Amino acid sequence: IEVARRLERSAGAGAFVARYGGDEFAIVIRAAEPEARAVAARVANAMPWPASVGVAVSHGGDADADALLAEADAAMYAAKPGATELS
């Protein structure tokens, strides 16, 4: 519950926050990539422990939801400490 509250505060008004898995959450916002990355940074900083955050951006608004989740998931794993590549 506390994680969800922190995510909602960090994501801001108009964001849709949902639990995606055991300790995974998804945040859907309408924003350009720079703003989406700023939200991701706020989310990571709001957690009391290290958090990995992945970002996926739909260009044109017609992206498949499953494809966006897969892209964000890959970016999150790439952002984990010790990863060789950042997304």
RAJOBEL-V296447 format. One record per pair of residues at least 24 apart in sequence whose ideal C-beta (glycine too) atoms are under 6 Angstrom apart, sorted by the first residue. I is the first residue (numbers start at 1). J is the second residue. Records with the same first field share a line. If there is no record, write none. Layout:
I: J + J
This chain:
6: 46
10: 42 + 43 + 46
11: 39
33: 57
52: 76 + 79 + 80
